[in-house]
Amino acid sequence: MPPTDAELREALHRRVVTDVGYHAPNDAAREAHEQIRLHTETLAHLMIDLCPPGRELSLGLTKLIDEAMAHFNAAVARNHDRL
């Protein structure tokens, strides 16, 4: 079931207004960020080893590093109090 209009508006408010600003990470969040970076790098090296050079590899690495890692870090940063 899709979210209601009110749920979408609340989520928007939380992402744009409430979550704005720097919140110092706790120890668990720092460790999670470190693990995300470490494992992202490990996976990137594996993909370089397995895939031939070219556009697809470059796009995959961009998606992994610039997009996926950013989303995982955002998940930790926005919810570090739940770790």
N, CA, C and O atoms as a CHARMM CRD file, in Angstrom:
* protein
*
  332
    1    1 MET  N      0.84600  -1.17900   0.00000 PROA 1      0.00000
    2    1 MET  CA     0.00000   0.00000   0.00000 PROA 1      0.00000
    3    1 MET  C      0.89200   1.24400   0.00000 PROA 1      0.00000
    4    1 MET  O      1.76400   1.37600   0.85900 PROA 1      0.00000
    5    2 PRO  N      0.68600   2.13700  -0.93600 PROA 2      0.00000
    6    2 PRO  CA     1.52700   3.33800  -1.00700 PROA 2      0.00000
    7    2 PRO  C      1.29000   4.25700   0.19300 PROA 2      0.00000
    8    2 PRO  O      0.22100   4.23400   0.80200 PROA 2      0.00000
    9    3 PRO  N      2.29100   5.05600   0.52100 PROA 3      0.00000
   10    3 PRO  CA     2.12700   5.97300   1.64600 PROA 3      0.00000
   11    3 PRO  C      1.03700   7.00700   1.35800 PROA 3      0.00000
   12    3 PRO  O      0.77600   7.36500   0.20900 PROA 3      0.00000
   13    4 THR  N      0.42200   7.46500   2.42000 PROA 4      0.00000
   14    4 THR  CA    -0.61200   8.49900   2.28200 PROA 4      0.00000
   15    4 THR  C      0.05800   9.83800   2.01900 PROA 4      0.00000
   16    4 THR  O      1.26700   9.99400   2.19200 PROA 4      0.00000
   17    5 ASP  N     -0.74900  10.79400   1.60100 PROA 5      0.00000
   18    5 ASP  CA    -0.25400  12.14900   1.37300 PROA 5      0.00000
   19    5 ASP  C      0.35900  12.71100   2.65100 PROA 5      0.00000
   20    5 ASP  O      1.41500  13.34200   2.61000 PROA 5      0.00000
   21    6 ALA  N     -0.29400  12.48600   3.77600 PROA 6      0.00000
   22    6 ALA  CA     0.21300  12.97900   5.05700 PROA 6      0.00000
   23    6 ALA  C      1.55600  12.33100   5.40300 PROA 6      0.00000
   24    6 ALA  O      2.45500  13.00100   5.91200 PROA 6      0.00000
   25    7 GLU  N      1.69500  11.03200   5.13000 PROA 7      0.00000
   26    7 GLU  CA     2.96100  10.34300   5.40000 PROA 7      0.00000
   27    7 GLU  C      4.07900  10.88000   4.51200 PROA 7      0.00000
   28    7 GLU  O      5.20900  11.05300   4.96800 PROA 7      0.00000
   29    8 LEU  N      3.76600  11.14000   3.25500 PROA 8      0.00000
   30    8 LEU  CA     4.76200  11.71600   2.35300 PROA 8      0.00000
   31    8 LEU  C      5.19700  13.09800   2.82200 PROA 8      0.00000
   32    8 LEU  O      6.38200  13.43200   2.79600 PROA 8      0.00000
   33    9 ARG  N      4.22200  13.89600   3.25100 PROA 9      0.00000
   34    9 ARG  CA     4.54500  15.24800   3.72200 PROA 9      0.00000
   35    9 ARG  C      5.38600  15.20800   5.00100 PROA 9      0.00000
   36    9 ARG  O      6.29900  16.01800   5.16200 PROA 9      0.00000
   37   10 GLU  N      5.09200  14.28600   5.90100 PROA 10     0.00000
   38   10 GLU  CA     5.87000  14.14100   7.13100 PROA 10     0.00000
   39   10 GLU  C      7.29500  13.69400   6.79800 PROA 10     0.00000
   40   10 GLU  O      8.25600  14.21000   7.36800 PROA 10     0.00000
   41   11 ALA  N      7.43100  12.74700   5.88800 PROA 11     0.00000
   42   11 ALA  CA     8.75800  12.27900   5.48700 PROA 11     0.00000
   43   11 ALA  C      9.55300  13.40700   4.82900 PROA 11     0.00000
   44   11 ALA  O     10.74900  13.55800   5.07600 PROA 11     0.00000
   45   12 LEU  N      8.89000  14.18400   4.00200 PROA 12     0.00000
   46   12 LEU  CA     9.53300  15.32400   3.36800 PROA 12     0.00000
   47   12 LEU  C     10.01500  16.31700   4.41800 PROA 12     0.00000
   48   12 LEU  O     11.15900  16.77000   4.36400 PROA 12     0.00000
   49   13 HSD  N      9.16100  16.65600   5.36400 PROA 13     0.00000
   50   13 HSD  CA     9.52800  17.59500   6.43100 PROA 13     0.00000
   51   13 HSD  C     10.73000  17.06900   7.21100 PROA 13     0.00000
   52   13 HSD  O     11.65500  17.82200   7.51700 PROA 13     0.00000
   53   14 ARG  N     10.71500  15.78700   7.52900 PROA 14     0.00000
   54   14 ARG  CA    11.80400  15.18800   8.30200 PROA 14     0.00000
   55   14 ARG  C     13.12000  15.27200   7.52500 PROA 14     0.00000
   56   14 ARG  O     14.15900  15.59000   8.10200 PROA 14     0.00000
   57   15 ARG  N     13.08200  14.99100   6.23300 PROA 15     0.00000
   58   15 ARG  CA    14.30000  14.98900   5.42400 PROA 15     0.00000
   59   15 ARG  C     14.81700  16.38900   5.13200 PROA 15     0.00000
   60   15 ARG  O     16.02900  16.59600   5.07200 PROA 15     0.00000
   61   16 VAL  N     13.91600  17.35700   4.95000 PROA 16     0.00000
   62   16 VAL  CA    14.33300  18.69500   4.55300 PROA 16     0.00000
   63   16 VAL  C     14.57900  19.61200   5.74600 PROA 16     0.00000
   64   16 VAL  O     15.50100  20.42700   5.71300 PROA 16     0.00000
   65   17 VAL  N     13.78500  19.49600   6.78400 PROA 17     0.00000
   66   17 VAL  CA    13.87300  20.42500   7.90400 PROA 17     0.00000
   67   17 VAL  C     14.52100  19.79200   9.12700 PROA 17     0.00000
   68   17 VAL  O     15.49400  20.33000   9.65700 PROA 17     0.00000
   69   18 THR  N     14.00300  18.67200   9.57800 PROA 18     0.00000
   70   18 THR  CA    14.45400  18.07000  10.82900 PROA 18     0.00000
   71   18 THR  C     15.86200  17.51800  10.73600 PROA 18     0.00000
   72   18 THR  O     16.65600  17.70300  11.65800 PROA 18     0.00000
   73   19 ASP  N     16.19200  16.84200   9.64100 PROA 19     0.00000
   74   19 ASP  CA    17.48800  16.18600   9.51000 PROA 19     0.00000
   75   19 ASP  C     18.59900  17.12100   9.05100 PROA 19     0.00000
   76   19 ASP  O     19.73200  16.68200   8.85600 PROA 19     0.00000
   77   20 VAL  N     18.29100  18.40200   8.87700 PROA 20     0.00000
   78   20 VAL  CA    19.29100  19.35500   8.41600 PROA 20     0.00000
   79   20 VAL  C     20.23900  19.67700   9.55800 PROA 20     0.00000
   80   20 VAL  O     19.83600  19.78500  10.71600 PROA 20     0.00000
   81   21 GLY  N     21.47900  19.82500   9.21100 PROA 21     0.00000
   82   21 GLY  CA    22.47000  20.18600  10.21500 PROA 21     0.00000
   83   21 GLY  C     23.35900  19.01600  10.55300 PROA 21     0.00000
   84   21 GLY  O     23.07400  17.86900  10.20800 PROA 21     0.00000
   85   22 TYR  N     24.42200  19.32200  11.22000 PROA 22     0.00000
   86   22 TYR  CA    25.40100  18.30600  11.57400 PROA 22     0.00000
   87   22 TYR  C     25.07400  17.72100  12.92900 PROA 22     0.00000
   88   22 TYR  O     24.82800  18.44500  13.89300 PROA 22     0.00000
   89   23 HSD  N     25.07500  16.41200  12.99100 PROA 23     0.00000
   90   23 HSD  CA    24.90100  15.69500  14.24100 PROA 23     0.00000
   91   23 HSD  C     26.13500  14.81600  14.40500 PROA 23     0.00000
   92   23 HSD  O     26.36500  13.90900  13.60500 PROA 23     0.00000
   93   24 ALA  N     26.91500  15.07600  15.42100 PROA 24     0.00000
   94   24 ALA  CA    28.14400  14.30500  15.62200 PROA 24     0.00000
   95   24 ALA  C     27.80700  12.82400  15.75200 PROA 24     0.00000
   96   24 ALA  O     26.90400  12.45500  16.50300 PROA 24     0.00000
   97   25 PRO  N     28.52900  11.97700  15.02500 PROA 25     0.00000
   98   25 PRO  CA    28.24400  10.54500  15.10200 PROA 25     0.00000
   99   25 PRO  C     28.70900   9.95700  16.42500 PROA 25     0.00000
  100   25 PRO  O     29.71600  10.38200  16.99100 PROA 25     0.00000
  101   26 ASN  N     27.96500   8.98100  16.90300 PROA 26     0.00000
  102   26 ASN  CA    28.40100   8.25700  18.09700 PROA 26     0.00000
  103   26 ASN  C     29.41000   7.19800  17.65800 PROA 26     0.00000
  104   26 ASN  O     29.70100   7.07400  16.46800 PROA 26     0.00000
  105   27 ASP  N     29.93800   6.44700  18.60000 PROA 27     0.00000
  106   27 ASP  CA    30.95700   5.44900  18.27200 PROA 27     0.00000
  107   27 ASP  C     30.44300   4.39300  17.30300 PROA 27     0.00000
  108   27 ASP  O     31.16700   3.97800  16.39800 PROA 27     0.00000
  109   28 ALA  N     29.20900   3.95800  17.48200 PROA 28     0.00000
  110   28 ALA  CA    28.63800   2.94200  16.59400 PROA 28     0.00000
  111   28 ALA  C     28.50900   3.48200  15.17100 PROA 28     0.00000
  112   28 ALA  O     28.76600   2.75900  14.20800 PROA 28     0.00000
  113   29 ALA  N     28.11400   4.73900  15.03300 PROA 29     0.00000
  114   29 ALA  CA    27.98000   5.34300  13.70900 PROA 29     0.00000
  115   29 ALA  C     29.35000   5.50400  13.05300 PROA 29     0.00000
  116   29 ALA  O     29.49700   5.24200  11.85900 PROA 29     0.00000
  117   30 ARG  N     30.34700   5.93000  13.81800 PROA 30     0.00000
  118   30 ARG  CA    31.69600   6.05500  13.26400 PROA 30     0.00000
  119   30 ARG  C     32.18600   4.70400  12.73700 PROA 30     0.00000
  120   30 ARG  O     32.75900   4.62500  11.65000 PROA 30     0.00000
  121   31 GLU  N     31.95700   3.65600  13.50900 PROA 31     0.00000
  122   31 GLU  CA    32.36100   2.31400  13.09000 PROA 31     0.00000
  123   31 GLU  C     31.58700   1.88400  11.84100 PROA 31     0.00000
  124   31 GLU  O     32.16900   1.28700  10.93500 PROA 31     0.00000
  125   32 ALA  N     30.29400   2.17600  11.78100 PROA 32     0.00000
  126   32 ALA  CA    29.49400   1.81500  10.61600 PROA 32     0.00000
  127   32 ALA  C     30.00400   2.53100   9.36800 PROA 32     0.00000
  128   32 ALA  O     30.13200   1.91700   8.30900 PROA 32     0.00000
  129   33 HSD  N     30.29700   3.83500   9.48700 PROA 33     0.00000
  130   33 HSD  CA    30.83700   4.58600   8.34600 PROA 33     0.00000
  131   33 HSD  C     32.16500   3.99200   7.89200 PROA 33     0.00000
  132   33 HSD  O     32.40800   3.86000   6.69300 PROA 33     0.00000
  133   34 GLU  N     33.01000   3.64100   8.82400 PROA 34     0.00000
  134   34 GLU  CA    34.30000   3.04600   8.48800 PROA 34     0.00000
  135   34 GLU  C     34.12000   1.72000   7.75800 PROA 34     0.00000
  136   34 GLU  O     34.79600   1.45600   6.76400 PROA 34     0.00000
  137   35 GLN  N     33.21100   0.88700   8.25300 PROA 35     0.00000
  138   35 GLN  CA    32.95200  -0.40800   7.61600 PROA 35     0.00000
  139   35 GLN  C     32.36000  -0.23300   6.21700 PROA 35     0.00000
  140   35 GLN  O     32.70800  -0.97400   5.29700 PROA 35     0.00000
  141   36 ILE  N     31.48000   0.73200   6.05700 PROA 36     0.00000
  142   36 ILE  CA    30.89700   1.00700   4.74000 PROA 36     0.00000
  143   36 ILE  C     31.99200   1.38300   3.75600 PROA 36     0.00000
  144   36 ILE  O     32.03800   0.85700   2.64400 PROA 36     0.00000
  145   37 ARG  N     32.88400   2.30200   4.16500 PROA 37     0.00000
  146   37 ARG  CA    33.98300   2.70000   3.28200 PROA 37     0.00000
  147   37 ARG  C     34.88600   1.52000   2.96100 PROA 37     0.00000
  148   37 ARG  O     35.24300   1.31100   1.80100 PROA 37     0.00000
  149   38 LEU  N     35.25500   0.75000   3.97000 PROA 38     0.00000
  150   38 LEU  CA    36.15100  -0.39000   3.78800 PROA 38     0.00000
  151   38 LEU  C     35.56600  -1.41400   2.81900 PROA 38     0.00000
  152   38 LEU  O     36.24300  -1.85600   1.89100 PROA 38     0.00000
  153   39 HSD  N     34.32000  -1.78400   3.03400 PROA 39     0.00000
  154   39 HSD  CA    33.70700  -2.81500   2.20300 PROA 39     0.00000
  155   39 HSD  C     33.35900  -2.30300   0.81200 PROA 39     0.00000
  156   39 HSD  O     33.35800  -3.07200  -0.14900 PROA 39     0.00000
  157   40 THR  N     33.06700  -1.02100   0.69500 PROA 40     0.00000
  158   40 THR  CA    32.85200  -0.43900  -0.62600 PROA 40     0.00000
  159   40 THR  C     34.14600  -0.50300  -1.42600 PROA 40     0.00000
  160   40 THR  O     34.13700  -0.86600  -2.60200 PROA 40     0.00000
  161   41 GLU  N     35.25100  -0.15300  -0.79300 PROA 41     0.00000
  162   41 GLU  CA    36.53900  -0.22100  -1.48200 PROA 41     0.00000
  163   41 GLU  C     36.87100  -1.66100  -1.87500 PROA 41     0.00000
  164   41 GLU  O     37.33400  -1.91400  -2.98700 PROA 41     0.00000
  165   42 THR  N     36.63300  -2.60200  -0.95800 PROA 42     0.00000
  166   42 THR  CA    36.90000  -4.01200  -1.24900 PROA 42     0.00000
  167   42 THR  C     36.08200  -4.47700  -2.44400 PROA 42     0.00000
  168   42 THR  O     36.61000  -5.13400  -3.34100 PROA 42     0.00000
  169   43 LEU  N     34.79700  -4.14200  -2.46300 PROA 43     0.00000
  170   43 LEU  CA    33.94200  -4.53800  -3.58500 PROA 43     0.00000
  171   43 LEU  C     34.39300  -3.86600  -4.87500 PROA 43     0.00000
  172   43 LEU  O     34.38100  -4.49600  -5.93300 PROA 43     0.00000
  173   44 ALA  N     34.78900  -2.60600  -4.80500 PROA 44     0.00000
  174   44 ALA  CA    35.26100  -1.91000  -6.00500 PROA 44     0.00000
  175   44 ALA  C     36.50400  -2.59600  -6.57300 PROA 44     0.00000
  176   44 ALA  O     36.61100  -2.77800  -7.78600 PROA 44     0.00000
  177   45 HSD  N     37.44600  -2.98000  -5.70000 PROA 45     0.00000
  178   45 HSD  CA    38.64100  -3.68600  -6.16500 PROA 45     0.00000
  179   45 HSD  C     38.26700  -5.02100  -6.80200 PROA 45     0.00000
  180   45 HSD  O     38.84100  -5.39700  -7.82400 PROA 45     0.00000
  181   46 LEU  N     37.32400  -5.73400  -6.22200 PROA 46     0.00000
  182   46 LEU  CA    36.87700  -7.00800  -6.78300 PROA 46     0.00000
  183   46 LEU  C     36.28600  -6.80700  -8.16800 PROA 46     0.00000
  184   46 LEU  O     36.56300  -7.58800  -9.07900 PROA 46     0.00000
  185   47 MET  N     35.47900  -5.77500  -8.33900 PROA 47     0.00000
  186   47 MET  CA    34.86400  -5.51300  -9.63400 PROA 47     0.00000
  187   47 MET  C     35.92800  -5.14800 -10.67100 PROA 47     0.00000
  188   47 MET  O     35.81900  -5.53800 -11.83300 PROA 47     0.00000
  189   48 ILE  N     36.95400  -4.40300 -10.25600 PROA 48     0.00000
  190   48 ILE  CA    38.04500  -4.07300 -11.17000 PROA 48     0.00000
  191   48 ILE  C     38.76400  -5.34700 -11.59500 PROA 48     0.00000
  192   48 ILE  O     39.15800  -5.48200 -12.75300 PROA 48     0.00000
  193   49 ASP  N     38.93800  -6.28500 -10.65900 PROA 49     0.00000
  194   49 ASP  CA    39.58500  -7.55700 -10.97800 PROA 49     0.00000
  195   49 ASP  C     38.73200  -8.43100 -11.89800 PROA 49     0.00000
  196   49 ASP  O     39.27400  -9.13000 -12.75500 PROA 49     0.00000
  197   50 LEU  N     37.42100  -8.40400 -11.73600 PROA 50     0.00000
  198   50 LEU  CA    36.53600  -9.30500 -12.46600 PROA 50     0.00000
  199   50 LEU  C     36.05100  -8.77300 -13.81000 PROA 50     0.00000
  200   50 LEU  O     35.78400  -9.55100 -14.72600 PROA 50     0.00000
  201   51 CYS  N     35.93800  -7.46800 -13.93100 PROA 51     0.00000
  202   51 CYS  CA    35.31700  -6.87700 -15.11300 PROA 51     0.00000
  203   51 CYS  C     36.36400  -6.25900 -16.03500 PROA 51     0.00000
  204   51 CYS  O     37.34800  -5.67900 -15.57500 PROA 51     0.00000
  205   52 PRO  N     36.14300  -6.39000 -17.32800 PROA 52     0.00000
  206   52 PRO  CA    37.07100  -5.72400 -18.25200 PROA 52     0.00000
  207   52 PRO  C     36.88600  -4.20900 -18.18300 PROA 52     0.00000
  208   52 PRO  O     35.79300  -3.72300 -17.89100 PROA 52     0.00000
  209   53 PRO  N     37.95800  -3.47100 -18.45300 PROA 53     0.00000
  210   53 PRO  CA    37.83600  -2.01100 -18.46200 PROA 53     0.00000
  211   53 PRO  C     36.81500  -1.56800 -19.49900 PROA 53     0.00000
  212   53 PRO  O     36.65100  -2.20100 -20.54200 PROA 53     0.00000
  213   54 GLY  N     36.14800  -0.49300 -19.20200 PROA 54     0.00000
  214   54 GLY  CA    35.19400   0.05000 -20.16100 PROA 54     0.00000
  215   54 GLY  C     34.13300   0.88600 -19.48100 PROA 54     0.00000
  216   54 GLY  O     34.15800   1.12300 -18.27300 PROA 54     0.00000
  217   55 ARG  N     33.21500   1.31400 -20.29600 PROA 55     0.00000
  218   55 ARG  CA    32.14400   2.20000 -19.83700 PROA 55     0.00000
  219   55 ARG  C     31.31600   1.57200 -18.71700 PROA 55     0.00000
  220   55 ARG  O     30.99200   2.23400 -17.73100 PROA 55     0.00000
  221   56 GLU  N     30.97500   0.29100 -18.87500 PROA 56     0.00000
  222   56 GLU  CA    30.11900  -0.37300 -17.88900 PROA 56     0.00000
  223   56 GLU  C     30.80600  -0.45700 -16.52700 PROA 56     0.00000
  224   56 GLU  O     30.17900  -0.22500 -15.49300 PROA 56     0.00000
  225   57 LEU  N     32.09500  -0.79000 -16.53100 PROA 57     0.00000
  226   57 LEU  CA    32.83300  -0.83900 -15.26700 PROA 57     0.00000
  227   57 LEU  C     32.88500   0.54700 -14.63700 PROA 57     0.00000
  228   57 LEU  O     32.66000   0.69700 -13.43600 PROA 57     0.00000
  229   58 SER  N     33.18000   1.55300 -15.44400 PROA 58     0.00000
  230   58 SER  CA    33.22600   2.92100 -14.92000 PROA 58     0.00000
  231   58 SER  C     31.89400   3.34800 -14.32800 PROA 58     0.00000
  232   58 SER  O     31.84700   3.93600 -13.24700 PROA 58     0.00000
  233   59 LEU  N     30.80000   3.04900 -15.04200 PROA 59     0.00000
  234   59 LEU  CA    29.47400   3.39600 -14.53200 PROA 59     0.00000
  235   59 LEU  C     29.16400   2.63000 -13.25000 PROA 59     0.00000
  236   59 LEU  O     28.62100   3.19400 -12.30000 PROA 59     0.00000
  237   60 GLY  N     29.50600   1.35300 -13.22500 PROA 60     0.00000
  238   60 GLY  CA    29.27400   0.55500 -12.02600 PROA 60     0.00000
  239   60 GLY  C     30.03600   1.09000 -10.82600 PROA 60     0.00000
  240   60 GLY  O     29.49100   1.16000  -9.72500 PROA 60     0.00000
  241   61 LEU  N     31.29000   1.46700 -11.02900 PROA 61     0.00000
  242   61 LEU  CA    32.08300   2.01600  -9.92900 PROA 61     0.00000
  243   61 LEU  C     31.51900   3.35300  -9.46100 PROA 61     0.00000
  244   61 LEU  O     31.49900   3.64300  -8.26500 PROA 61     0.00000
  245   62 THR  N     31.06100   4.16700 -10.41500 PROA 62     0.00000
  246   62 THR  CA    30.44500   5.44600 -10.04200 PROA 62     0.00000
  247   62 THR  C     29.19300   5.21100  -9.21400 PROA 62     0.00000
  248   62 THR  O     28.99300   5.86700  -8.19200 PROA 62     0.00000
  249   63 LYS  N     28.35200   4.28700  -9.64300 PROA 63     0.00000
  250   63 LYS  CA    27.12100   3.99000  -8.90000 PROA 63     0.00000
  251   63 LYS  C     27.45200   3.46300  -7.51200 PROA 63     0.00000
  252   63 LYS  O     26.81600   3.84800  -6.53100 PROA 63     0.00000
  253   64 LEU  N     28.44400   2.58400  -7.42600 PROA 64     0.00000
  254   64 LEU  CA    28.82600   2.00400  -6.14100 PROA 64     0.00000
  255   64 LEU  C     29.36200   3.06600  -5.18900 PROA 64     0.00000
  256   64 LEU  O     28.94000   3.14300  -4.03500 PROA 64     0.00000
  257   65 ILE  N     30.28100   3.87500  -5.66800 PROA 65     0.00000
  258   65 ILE  CA    30.96500   4.82000  -4.79000 PROA 65     0.00000
  259   65 ILE  C     30.14800   6.09000  -4.58000 PROA 65     0.00000
  260   65 ILE  O     29.90500   6.49700  -3.44400 PROA 65     0.00000
  261   66 ASP  N     29.72600   6.71200  -5.67300 PROA 66     0.00000
  262   66 ASP  CA    29.05500   8.00100  -5.55200 PROA 66     0.00000
  263   66 ASP  C     27.60100   7.90000  -5.12900 PROA 66     0.00000
  264   66 ASP  O     27.06800   8.83400  -4.53000 PROA 66     0.00000
  265   67 GLU  N     26.95800   6.79600  -5.42700 PROA 67     0.00000
  266   67 GLU  CA    25.54200   6.68500  -5.09700 PROA 67     0.00000
  267   67 GLU  C     25.28200   5.72800  -3.94600 PROA 67     0.00000
  268   67 GLU  O     24.76000   6.13600  -2.90900 PROA 67     0.00000
  269   68 ALA  N     25.64100   4.45900  -4.11700 PROA 68     0.00000
  270   68 ALA  CA    25.31500   3.47000  -3.08200 PROA 68     0.00000
  271   68 ALA  C     25.98700   3.81000  -1.75600 PROA 68     0.00000
  272   68 ALA  O     25.33000   3.81600  -0.71500 PROA 68     0.00000
  273   69 MET  N     27.28800   4.09400  -1.78200 PROA 69     0.00000
  274   69 MET  CA    27.97500   4.40700  -0.53700 PROA 69     0.00000
  275   69 MET  C     27.37800   5.65900   0.11600 PROA 69     0.00000
  276   69 MET  O     27.24800   5.72300   1.33900 PROA 69     0.00000
  277   70 ALA  N     27.02300   6.63800  -0.69200 PROA 70     0.00000
  278   70 ALA  CA    26.41500   7.85100  -0.15100 PROA 70     0.00000
  279   70 ALA  C     25.08000   7.55200   0.53200 PROA 70     0.00000
  280   70 ALA  O     24.78600   8.10300   1.59300 PROA 70     0.00000
  281   71 HSD  N     24.28000   6.68400  -0.07200 PROA 71     0.00000
  282   71 HSD  CA    22.99400   6.32100   0.53700 PROA 71     0.00000
  283   71 HSD  C     23.19200   5.54100   1.83000 PROA 71     0.00000
  284   71 HSD  O     22.48800   5.77800   2.81200 PROA 71     0.00000
  285   72 PHE  N     24.14700   4.61200   1.83700 PROA 72     0.00000
  286   72 PHE  CA    24.40800   3.84300   3.05900 PROA 72     0.00000
  287   72 PHE  C     24.90800   4.75800   4.17300 PROA 72     0.00000
  288   72 PHE  O     24.48500   4.62400   5.32200 PROA 72     0.00000
  289   73 ASN  N     25.80100   5.68200   3.84300 PROA 73     0.00000
  290   73 ASN  CA    26.28800   6.62200   4.85500 PROA 73     0.00000
  291   73 ASN  C     25.17000   7.54600   5.34200 PROA 73     0.00000
  292   73 ASN  O     25.11600   7.88900   6.52300 PROA 73     0.00000
  293   74 ALA  N     24.29000   7.94300   4.43900 PROA 74     0.00000
  294   74 ALA  CA    23.15200   8.77700   4.84600 PROA 74     0.00000
  295   74 ALA  C     22.23000   8.01100   5.78300 PROA 74     0.00000
  296   74 ALA  O     21.70000   8.58200   6.73600 PROA 74     0.00000
  297   75 ALA  N     22.03300   6.71600   5.51700 PROA 75     0.00000
  298   75 ALA  CA    21.19600   5.89700   6.39800 PROA 75     0.00000
  299   75 ALA  C     21.76700   5.86600   7.81000 PROA 75     0.00000
  300   75 ALA  O     21.02400   5.96200   8.78600 PROA 75     0.00000
  301   76 VAL  N     23.07200   5.73200   7.91700 PROA 76     0.00000
  302   76 VAL  CA    23.71800   5.72800   9.23700 PROA 76     0.00000
  303   76 VAL  C     23.61900   7.11300   9.87400 PROA 76     0.00000
  304   76 VAL  O     23.24800   7.23900  11.04100 PROA 76     0.00000
  305   77 ALA  N     23.95400   8.15400   9.10200 PROA 77     0.00000
  306   77 ALA  CA    23.97200   9.51400   9.64300 PROA 77     0.00000
  307   77 ALA  C     22.59900   9.96200  10.13000 PROA 77     0.00000
  308   77 ALA  O     22.48100  10.61600  11.16700 PROA 77     0.00000
  309   78 ARG  N     21.56900   9.60700   9.37800 PROA 78     0.00000
  310   78 ARG  CA    20.22300  10.04200   9.74100 PROA 78     0.00000
  311   78 ARG  C     19.60800   9.21300  10.86900 PROA 78     0.00000
  312   78 ARG  O     18.62000   9.62000  11.48000 PROA 78     0.00000
  313   79 ASN  N     20.19000   8.06800  11.13500 PROA 79     0.00000
  314   79 ASN  CA    19.60300   7.16100  12.13400 PROA 79     0.00000
  315   79 ASN  C     20.62900   6.67900  13.13800 PROA 79     0.00000
  316   79 ASN  O     20.45700   5.60700  13.71900 PROA 79     0.00000
  317   80 HSD  N     21.70300   7.44800  13.36200 PROA 80     0.00000
  318   80 HSD  CA    22.77500   6.96800  14.23300 PROA 80     0.00000
  319   80 HSD  C     22.31100   6.71100  15.65800 PROA 80     0.00000
  320   80 HSD  O     22.93300   5.94000  16.38800 PROA 80     0.00000
  321   81 ASP  N     21.24000   7.34200  16.04700 PROA 81     0.00000
  322   81 ASP  CA    20.70600   7.10800  17.39300 PROA 81     0.00000
  323   81 ASP  C     20.05300   5.73300  17.52600 PROA 81     0.00000
  324   81 ASP  O     19.76000   5.29800  18.64000 PROA 81     0.00000
  325   82 ARG  N     19.82100   5.04400  16.40500 PROA 82     0.00000
  326   82 ARG  CA    19.20200   3.71400  16.44300 PROA 82     0.00000
  327   82 ARG  C     20.22900   2.59800  16.31500 PROA 82     0.00000
  328   82 ARG  O     19.85700   1.42500  16.28400 PROA 82     0.00000
  329   83 LEU  N     21.50900   2.93500  16.23900 PROA 83     0.00000
  330   83 LEU  CA    22.55300   1.91600  16.11200 PROA 83     0.00000
  331   83 LEU  C     22.90800   1.35300  17.45900 PROA 83     0.00000
  332   83 LEU  O     23.77100   0.48000  17.55600 PROA 83     0.00000
